């Protein structure tokens, strides 16, 4: 549980950052606005072809057996066992298919899917302070990182 808390979301300049790499679509020569527009178009198309299909599922109940207890006088007794409900959860059975449809659509538009490291606060500050002329042009720089904005769009830094 503490591991999950340590990896909790933290607020950064352009949105929320989390632990681990961020999947992004990249096409040489395409600006971020065009990439976000193409991604949205593909997501809408995929949603039409594979709409949300939620199913409610139930986890199995868990049985906790009784325990034996003894006092200092040597008298022993057993507490009864009990069942705990496993709970219910919802699954969108079309989510994987939608993800594949989006990837296929983006591939047809000339994009490739990459996993970029998430930008740190320091990287964001450094990259925003650099003049655009000092940034490399023509391809994805080695120091590129990604930030998820609060509106769901992904931004690759440094801007290409």
C-alpha positions in Angstrom: 0.0 0.0 0.0 2.8 2.4 0.8 4.4 1.7 -2.6 1.2 2.9 -4.3 1.2 6.1 -2.1 4.8 6.8 -3.0 3.9 6.6 -6.7 0.9 8.9 -6.2 0.0 11.5 -8.8 1.8 14.9 -8.4 0.7 18.2 -10.0 3.1 19.6 -12.6 2.9 22.7 -14.8 1.0 21.0 -17.8 -1.0 18.4 -16.0 -0.7 15.3 -13.8 2.4 13.1 -13.8 2.6 9.6 -12.5 5.3 6.9 -12.3 6.3 5.0 -15.4 6.5 5.8 -19.1 3.7 7.5 -21.0 2.5 6.1 -24.3 2.4 8.7 -27.1 1.9 8.8 -30.9 4.8 10.3 -32.9 5.1 11.2 -36.5 8.1 13.1 -37.9 7.1 16.6 -39.0 3.7 16.5 -37.3 3.1 19.2 -34.7 1.4 18.4 -31.4 -1.9 20.1 -32.3 -2.2 17.9 -35.4 -1.3 14.8 -33.5 -3.9 15.5 -30.8 -6.5 16.1 -33.5 -5.7 12.9 -35.3 -5.7 11.0 -32.0 -9.2 12.4 -31.2 -10.5 11.5 -34.7 -9.2 7.9 -34.3 -10.6 7.6 -30.7 -14.1 8.8 -31.9 -14.0 6.4 -34.8 -13.0 3.5 -32.6 -15.7 4.4 -30.1 -18.3 4.2 -32.8 -17.0 0.8 -34.0 -16.6 -0.7 -30.5 -18.9 1.2 -28.1 -18.6 0.9 -24.4 -20.0 -2.5 -23.3 -19.8 -2.6 -19.5 -20.4 -5.9 -17.7 -20.8 -6.2 -13.9 -18.7 -9.0 -12.4 -18.4 -10.4 -9.0 -15.3 -11.5 -7.1 -15.7 -14.8 -5.2 -16.3 -14.5 -1.4 -13.5 -15.2 1.0 -13.8 -17.5 4.0 -11.8 -16.7 7.1 -11.7 -19.8 9.4 -12.2 -19.6 13.1 -9.2 -19.3 15.5 -8.5 -21.1 18.7 -8.0 -19.0 21.8 -6.6 -20.1 25.1 -6.4 -18.1 28.4 -3.7 -18.5 31.1 -5.9 -20.9 33.0 -5.8 -23.4 30.1 -9.4 -22.8 29.0 -9.6 -22.8 25.2 -12.4 -22.0 22.8 -12.7 -21.5 19.0 -14.2 -18.3 17.5 -16.4 -19.0 14.5 -15.3 -18.5 10.9 -16.9 -16.0 8.7 -17.3 -15.0 5.0 -16.4 -11.7 3.5 -18.1 -10.6 0.3 -15.7 -10.4 -2.7 -17.3 -7.3 -4.1 -18.4 -6.3 -7.6 -16.6 -4.5 -10.3 -17.3 -3.3 -13.8 -15.4 -4.3 -17.0 -15.7 -2.7 -20.4 -15.3 -5.7 -22.6 -14.6 -3.6 -25.7 -11.8 -1.5 -24.2 -9.0 -3.7 -25.7 -10.6 -3.8 -29.1 -11.0 0.0 -29.0 -7.3 0.4 -28.1 -6.4 -1.8 -31.1 -8.7 0.2 -33.4 -7.1 3.5 -32.3 -3.6 2.1 -32.8 -4.5 0.8 -36.3 -6.0 4.1 -37.3 -3.0 6.1 -36.0 -0.6 3.7 -37.9 -2.6 4.3 -41.1 -2.1 8.0 -40.6 1.7 7.5 -40.3 2.2 7.6 -36.6 4.1 5.2 -34.4 3.4 4.4 -30.8 6.2 5.2 -28.4 6.7 5.0 -24.6 8.4 8.1 -23.4 9.5 8.9 -19.9 7.3 11.3 -18.0 8.7 14.8 -17.7 9.9 15.9 -14.3 9.2 19.4 -13.0 12.9 20.2 -13.6 12.8 19.1 -17.2 9.7 21.1 -17.9 11.3 24.3 -16.4 14.6 23.7 -18.3 12.9 23.0 -21.6 10.6 26.0 -21.3 13.5 28.3 -20.6 15.5 27.2 -23.7 15.1 29.3 -26.8 13.4 27.4 -29.6 16.5 27.9 -31.9 18.6 25.8 -29.5 16.3 22.8 -29.7 17.0 20.1 -32.2 14.8 19.9 -35.3 13.9 17.1 -37.6 13.4 14.2 -35.2 12.7 13.2 -31.8 15.5 14.4 -29.5 17.1 11.9 -27.1 16.0 14.0 -24.1 12.3 14.0 -25.2 9.8 13.3 -22.5 6.0 13.4 -22.3 3.4 15.2 -20.1 -0.3 14.4 -19.9 -2.3 17.6 -19.7 -5.4 17.9 -17.6 -7.6 17.8 -20.7 -6.2 14.3 -21.6 -3.9 15.4 -24.4 -0.3 14.4 -24.3 2.5 16.9 -25.0 6.0 15.8 -26.0 8.8 18.1 -24.7 10.8 19.7 -26.1 8.2 20.8 -28.7 9.0 19.7 -32.1 
